[in-house]
Amino acid sequence: MPLPREYEGARLRRKDSGQEQLNLTRRKNRPRNSDLQTDEGNLMPITPTANIWMNGELVPWEDAKIHVLTHSLHYGMGVFEGIRAYETDAGPAVFRLTDHIRRLQDSAKVMLMELPYSVEELVEAVKVTVRDTGLPSCYIRPIAYFGYGEMGLNTIPCSVDVAIACWPWGAYLGDDAVTKGVRMKISSWTRHDPNIMPPTAKTTGNYVNSSLAKVEALKAGYDEAIMLNVQGWVSECTGENIFVGRGNVLLTPPTAAGALRGITQDSVIAIAKDFGFEVREEFLTRADLYTADEMFVCGTAAEVSAVNSVDDRPIPCPGPMTRAIAEEYGKAVRGKVDRYKDWLEYVNEH
Ligand SMILES: Cc1ncc(COP(=O)(O)O)c(C=O)c1O
């Protein structure tokens, strides 16, 4: 959005000193948040596609803009989803689309935000948007937010806007995350308590906590952070759920430990049980992670990624359950496993 005309090229004299001048000329190149060192492997740039769905219509990518005084930009009260569409023999298929949109609606309900579209309408809108890109596979980001027009913390009079964007996006923790594994650090940041910021709602504001932990971990040379909750139990990562293997039992923290109810986590539990592995939701301590026989994290963006160490304690990687589950998950999302075909929602009629 352009600066107001009167700021273009303006130079203001500071009132207090009468000496220094502030140069408010428009900055052509927006600098990076540059003192934070990040290696190329951690960059996740956005590749534009043709259009973004906004409030019921497809608008050109470059015109999909919001006003700087949009309510949710100031107070973090947006709700969103991260979804993937995969290439299959019958064209792009969105993985567990309806489940993701239901979770979006649940997040909105927690925030007392009334979505102006039903689950069915948003499911259709996602399919329209994916189809419009012409991509065989993509990442999908629906977001609902309180729009422009009101300021202040009362959201009751705010409008609710909805947008859906899709773009091609690679593996979040790196292409070799399954084979080489990722290095984890227990964060110095504590996961939200359900009575502070409900972690089961996927709200934009919740990710302040995740982002603090993520950047801390990256700056310390790790790939990802693990969050403990207020009581000290293992909760989840900044954008993934956690599984620990002990013998041939898989343990994962319950949502009561402050984790998002992951759709990948749910899929992994189904796959693991179908393999005959025992799966238990259990509270875990950090030492349970250090002594794991194997460990992986999972989420829509990261898929199934093996963990090779936690706080520099090596963990055998990839473990046999991790390898089997990652492989099966990779096949399931691409429509190659009959048993899981109901998880796929095709974009084109077939
Ligand atoms: C904090 C957090 N936990 C877990 C997950 C995994 O959830 P899902 O598998 O539904 O993508 C995500 C990703 O959305 C997340 O952001």
The ligand as an SDF file (V2000), in Angstrom:
LIG
                    3D

 16 16  0  0  0  0  0  0  0  0999 V2000
    1.8710  -25.6840   16.7160 C   0  0  0  0  0  0  0  0  0  0  0  0
    1.5440  -26.7930   15.7820 C   0  0  0  0  0  0  0  0  0  0  0  0
    1.4720  -28.0380   16.2470 N   0  0  0  0  0  0  0  0  0  0  0  0
    1.1860  -29.0740   15.4420 C   0  0  0  0  0  0  0  0  0  0  0  0
    0.9560  -28.8770   14.0890 C   0  0  0  0  0  0  0  0  0  0  0  0
    0.6310  -30.0410   13.2150 C   0  0  0  0  0  0  0  0  0  0  0  0
   -0.7100  -29.9550   12.8080 O   0  0  0  0  0  0  0  0  0  0  0  0
   -1.1840  -30.5850   11.4360 P   0  0  0  0  0  0  0  0  0  0  0  0
   -0.6800  -31.9640   11.4000 O   0  0  0  0  0  0  0  0  0  0  0  0
   -2.6740  -30.5430   11.5280 O   0  0  0  0  0  0  0  0  0  0  0  0
   -0.6550  -29.7480   10.3500 O   0  0  0  0  0  0  0  0  0  0  0  0
    1.0280  -27.5920   13.5650 C   0  0  0  0  0  0  0  0  0  0  0  0
    0.7810  -27.3510   12.1500 C   0  0  0  0  0  0  0  0  0  0  0  0
   -0.2430  -26.8380   11.7960 O   0  0  0  0  0  0  0  0  0  0  0  0
    1.3110  -26.5170   14.4220 C   0  0  0  0  0  0  0  0  0  0  0  0
    1.3980  -25.2750   13.9520 O   0  0  0  0  0  0  0  0  0  0  0  0
  1  2  1  0
  2  3  1  0
  2 15  2  0
  3  4  2  0
  4  5  1  0
  5  6  1  0
  5 12  2  0
  6  7  1  0
  7  8  1  0
  8  9  2  0
  8 10  1  0
  8 11  1  0
 12 13  1  0
 12 15  1  0
 13 14  2  0
 15 16  1  0
M  END
$$$$
